[in-house]
């Protein structure tokens, strides 16, 4: 079963499709296709409006804030799928919502939290870089080194040295 929204424009397009099919005037096939495209376009508009309303409702209700807090609390193991499942949304919808409302992708948000946390550990602890890598959610320390250097411009060990010496380098 399909539950489709109905408005005057949709009804008009459906009537045009039926009329063109029954009357079979010259170029009726092209008219059928054209009306079908218009009908699908109208459905797409309605879907967009409903999605925008749902986004506004989520933001207004504070649910997006709850989602971001959940990500921050579980940054080391969180996945888009786990957040979507926890809040009963599809992965694709949640991904679009986060990007639209924050301007960042899900992975950019998680990476930002991980690197911010790693920088704090490097500045304020004596934990090994391998241990910090594990704490922030990297199973492979080599991947952590590469990602840290790409994100921060220096290796984790250089970052630690620079910040222990009093220099100011931030992620």
Secondary structure, DSSP 8 states (H G I E B T S, - for coil): -------HHHHHHHHHHHHHHHH--TTHHHHHHHHHHHHHHHHHHHHHHHHHHHHHHHHHHTHHHHHHHHHHHTTTT--HHHHHHHTT--HHHHHHHHHHHHSS-HHHHHHHHHHHHHHHHHHH----HHHHHHHTT-S-HHHHHHHHHHHHSS-HHHHHHHHHTT-----
